[in-house]
Amino acid sequence: MARQRRRDLQPRDIEGLEYFDALVPLLARLKDFGTQRDRAGNRQLFYDQYVCLLLLYFFSPTITSLRALQQATTLEAVQRRLGIRATSLGSFSEAARLFDSKALHQILQELASKASPIIDGPEARQLLHLTAVDGSIFRAFPRMAWALWKDSDHRGVKLHLHFDVFCGTPRDAAITTACGSETERMRAMLQSGRLYVMDRGYLDHELYREILKAGSSFIGRIKDNGFYTTESECPLSEADRAAGVVSDELLKRLGTPHHKNELKGHQLRLVKVQRTNDEGVGNVVAAHEQARPCRRTGCSGISLSVDG
């Protein structure tokens, strides 16, 4: 059966062009990146234009290949809105090697900082700047030798993502090899004024201390053999008990059996919660929060999760 002829891209197929009125001026600072070798002034595709075209690919579902994106550069509406000329496939291929993605980092952070919370109210204000932190592994192409992981047959990259929950936007992101340390990467990405939520993969008392030193808060996990000293207990309401809260304690110190003063001097909060797993077996866990007032006592502190 004869192969169906590919339909030429039409102006009506392009979506999202209206967004570029705001994006083009913001990306203009990228124009001179990667142009050092172009002494003759022959370059036709610049970094800011390359980023605009990649964004156009994500905005337009009908653009499904590099060739279709190249064809989009021949459309008058795209040329006018993005300030580009018709671009060859060779220019696209060179751009992928020439332009360093690190130059986009600051711009992405600026865009994220402009996002407003999608919900409002007392609860949202108490949890302002709630930031979910996690690392996710993705398979890499065979030619990505730098992404070798377990052996020669396994290549992968890890996305370290900080996601602002109430603004619904990534706050920061980094990519490493699949075996990249989540705690070390988080140390490099710490910001002030955040409330970080982390799973057990980030269990590191030294990291907790660095988060506090950076002027942020955290919600995390501790092991059931973690060492801590209780200062007082917060009374539980009926709503607390209905939610499965077993205890809510203010701590004097937190550490490990061998390092008992890892977080001495900080007001810590330990909340233990009864939960049921997929097999119907119940155990006790907990969560931590720092520098957030306790509604019952008015104290600031960290709630810490216990792995049962």
C-alpha positions in Angstrom: 0.0 0.0 0.0 1.3 3.4 -1.0 2.5 5.6 1.9 0.1 8.5 2.6 1.6 11.8 1.7 2.4 14.1 4.6 0.1 17.1 4.7 1.8 20.5 4.6 1.6 22.5 7.8 -1.0 25.4 7.6 -1.2 28.6 9.6 -4.3 27.4 11.3 -2.3 24.4 12.7 -0.1 26.7 14.8 -1.2 27.4 18.4 0.1 29.5 21.2 1.5 32.4 19.1 -0.2 34.9 21.4 2.1 33.9 24.3 5.2 35.0 22.5 4.3 38.7 22.9 5.5 38.2 26.5 8.1 35.5 25.9 10.1 37.1 23.1 11.3 40.1 25.2 12.1 37.9 28.1 14.2 35.5 26.0 16.0 38.3 24.1 18.9 38.2 26.6 19.9 34.8 25.1 20.5 36.1 21.6 24.3 36.4 22.0 24.9 33.1 23.7 26.9 30.6 21.5 27.7 33.2 18.8 31.5 33.4 19.6 32.4 31.3 16.5 30.3 33.3 14.2 32.9 35.9 13.2 31.5 36.3 9.7 28.0 37.2 11.0 26.4 34.4 9.0 24.3 32.9 11.8 20.6 32.7 11.0 19.2 30.9 14.1 20.0 32.4 17.5 19.5 30.9 21.0 16.4 33.0 21.8 14.8 32.0 18.5 15.7 28.3 19.1 13.9 28.3 22.5 10.9 30.0 20.9 10.6 27.3 18.3 10.9 24.6 21.0 8.1 26.2 22.9 6.0 26.4 19.7 6.5 22.7 19.4 4.9 22.2 22.8 2.1 24.6 22.2 1.1 23.0 18.8 0.0 19.4 18.9 0.1 19.2 15.1 3.9 19.7 15.1 5.2 16.2 15.8 8.6 16.2 14.3 11.7 18.3 13.7 10.8 18.5 10.0 7.3 19.9 10.8 9.0 22.4 13.1 11.3 23.4 10.3 8.3 23.8 8.1 6.6 26.1 10.7 9.5 28.5 10.2 8.4 29.1 6.6 5.0 30.4 7.7 4.6 34.2 7.7 2.7 34.4 11.0 5.5 32.4 12.8 8.2 34.5 11.2 6.6 37.8 12.2 5.7 36.8 15.8 9.0 35.1 16.6 11.2 37.4 14.5 12.8 34.5 12.6 13.5 33.4 9.0 13.0 30.0 7.4 15.4 27.7 9.2 17.2 24.6 7.8 17.3 21.2 9.5 21.1 21.6 9.7 20.7 24.8 11.8 18.4 22.9 14.2 21.0 20.1 14.5 23.8 22.5 15.2 21.7 24.4 17.7 21.1 21.3 19.9 24.9 21.0 20.3 25.8 24.7 20.5 23.4 26.3 23.0 23.9 25.5 26.6 20.6 24.9 28.5 22.1 26.4 31.7 21.6 29.8 30.3 17.8 29.2 30.6 17.9 28.5 34.3 17.6 32.1 35.6 14.8 32.9 33.1 12.8 29.8 34.2 13.2 30.8 37.8 12.0 34.4 37.0 8.9 33.0 35.3 8.1 30.7 38.2 8.4 33.6 40.7 5.7 35.5 38.8 3.1 32.8 39.3 0.3 33.5 41.8 -1.2 30.8 44.1 -4.2 29.0 42.5 -6.1 28.9 45.8 -6.5 31.2 48.7 -7.6 31.1 52.4 -6.1 30.6 55.8 -4.8 27.1 55.1 -3.1 28.2 51.9 -1.5 31.2 53.6 -0.2 29.0 56.4 1.4 26.7 53.8 2.6 29.4 51.5 5.6 28.3 49.4 4.9 24.7 50.0 7.5 23.0 47.7 7.3 19.3 46.9 10.8 17.8 46.2 11.6 14.5 44.5 13.9 12.8 42.0 12.5 10.8 39.0 14.5 8.6 36.7 14.0 8.5 32.9 15.5 6.3 30.3 18.2 7.8 28.1 19.1 7.2 24.5 21.9 4.6 23.8 24.2 7.4 22.4 24.1 9.3 25.7 27.3 7.7 27.0 27.4 10.2 29.9 24.2 8.7 31.2 25.6 5.2 31.8 24.0 3.9 35.0 24.1 0.3 36.2 26.0 -1.1 33.3 26.6 -0.7 29.5 22.9 -1.6 28.8 21.4 0.9 31.3 21.4 4.7 30.6 19.3 7.0 32.5 18.9 10.6 33.7 17.4 11.8 37.0 15.2 14.9 37.1 15.5 16.7 40.5 12.3 18.8 40.7 11.2 21.4 43.2 7.4 22.0 42.6 5.5 24.9 44.1 2.3 23.2 45.1 -0.1 26.1 45.4 1.3 28.0 42.4 1.3 24.9 40.3 4.7 25.6 38.8 8.2 24.2 38.9 10.3 26.3 41.2 13.6 24.8 40.2 14.9 21.7 38.3 18.2 20.0 37.5 19.2 16.9 35.5 21.9 14.5 36.6 22.8 10.9 35.8 20.4 8.4 37.2 22.7 7.6 40.1 22.9 11.3 41.0 22.5 11.9 44.8 19.1 13.5 45.6 20.4 15.0 48.9 23.5 16.5 47.3 21.5 18.0 44.5 19.0 19.5 47.0 21.8 21.1 48.9 22.8 22.9 45.7 19.2 24.0 45.0 18.2 25.3 48.4 16.3 28.6 48.5 15.1 30.8 51.4 11.5 31.1 52.4 10.4 27.7 51.2 8.5 24.9 53.0 10.1 21.7 51.6 8.2 18.4 51.6 10.4 15.4 51.1 10.1 11.6 51.2 12.4 9.2 53.0 15.0 9.4 50.3 16.0 12.8 51.7 16.4 11.5 55.3 19.6 13.4 56.3 19.8 15.3 59.5 22.7 17.4 58.2 20.5 18.3 55.2 17.7 19.3 57.6 20.1 21.6 59.4 21.2 23.2 56.1 17.6 23.8 55.1 17.1 25.7 58.4 20.3 27.6 58.0 19.1 28.7 54.5 16.0 30.3 56.1 13.5 27.6 55.0 11.3 25.0 56.6 10.8 21.3 55.9 8.5 18.3 56.2 10.3 15.0 56.1 10.7 11.6 57.7 12.7 10.1 60.5 13.4 6.4 61.3 11.7 4.6 64.1 15.1 4.4 65.9 15.7 8.1 65.6 16.8 9.9 68.8 14.7 12.8 70.1 13.8 14.4 73.4 10.3 15.6 74.0 9.7 19.0 75.6 5.9 18.9 75.7 2.8 17.4 74.0 0.1 19.3 72.1 -3.4 18.2 73.0 -5.3 16.4 70.2 -8.7 17.5 68.9 -11.4 15.1 67.7 -10.6 16.2 64.2 -6.9 15.3 64.8 -7.9 11.8 66.0 -10.3 11.3 63.2 -7.5 12.1 60.8 -5.4 9.4 62.4 -3.0 11.6 64.5 -1.6 9.5 67.3 0.5 12.2 69.0 1.8 15.8 68.4 5.0 16.6 70.3 7.3 19.6 70.6 10.9 18.4 70.8 14.1 19.8 72.4 16.5 18.0 70.0 16.6 15.5 67.2 19.3 13.3 65.9 20.5 9.6 65.7 21.6 7.2 68.4 25.2 8.2 67.5 24.7 11.9 66.8 22.1 13.1 69.3 22.5 16.8 68.9 22.1 17.1 65.1 19.2 19.6 65.4 19.6 20.8 69.0 18.5 24.4 69.5 15.7 24.4 66.9 12.1 24.1 67.9 11.0 20.8 66.4 7.6 19.3 66.0 7.0 15.5 65.8 3.6 14.3 64.5 2.8 10.6 64.5 0.0 9.4 62.3 -1.7 6.0 62.1 -2.0 4.7 58.5 -3.0 1.6 56.7 -1.1 0.2 53.8 -2.4 -1.5 50.6 -2.5 -4.9 52.5 -4.6 -3.4 55.3 -1.8 -3.5 57.8 -1.7 -0.4 60.1 1.6 1.3 61.2 2.6 4.6 62.6 4.3 7.3 60.5 4.8 11.0 61.0 5.7 14.3 59.3 7.8 17.4 60.0 7.4 21.2 59.5 9.7 24.0 60.6 9.1 27.7 61.4 5.3 27.3 61.1 3.1 28.3 64.0 1.2 25.5 65.8 -2.4 26.5 65.7 -3.0 25.2 69.3 0.1 26.4 71.0 1.4 29.2 68.9 4.8 27.6 68.8 7.0 27.4 65.7 8.6 24.2 64.9 9.2 21.2 62.6 6.9 18.2 62.4 8.9 15.1 61.8 7.7 11.8 60.2 8.6 8.5 61.8 9.0 5.4 59.6 7.3 2.6 61.5 
